[in-house]
Amino acid sequence: MAVTEGSTSSRQQELNDLVARTFHRFTGRGATRTRCVLGEDTVLVVLEDTLTKGERVLVERGRSEDVRRLRASYQEVMREDLVAGVGAITGRPVLACLSATQVEPDYAAEVFVLGEASGA
């Protein structure tokens, strides 16, 4: 089953852009690199180098758990925008949105589980 009509690479780029823009809008910084993997019923976007300068200082000073908690809060409030955007790009409902952050090295992941398209 295809995720949507249109080329996979253009959909992947749209999804990368959506997630990076959303991170930037909420945290003040996007990622230096994103990668999107489209599965039959999943979307995975991995982001590299997302921490702000202040967050990097906190990590350097042993406050990694504080940064992880803050990032979890950001991801929670971004969820509605991400789900709406992924649904619009894929043409399918998003059943679940799972978020994770690792601060050393600096990676984040957004995983979306997709439902069936309307009328399928």
Secondary structure as UniProt FT lines:
FT   HELIX           8..27
FT   STRAND          33..38
FT   STRAND          42..48
FT   HELIX           53..60
FT   TURN            61..62
FT   HELIX           64..90
FT   STRAND          94..102
FT   TURN            103..106
FT   STRAND          107..114
FT   TURN            118..119
//
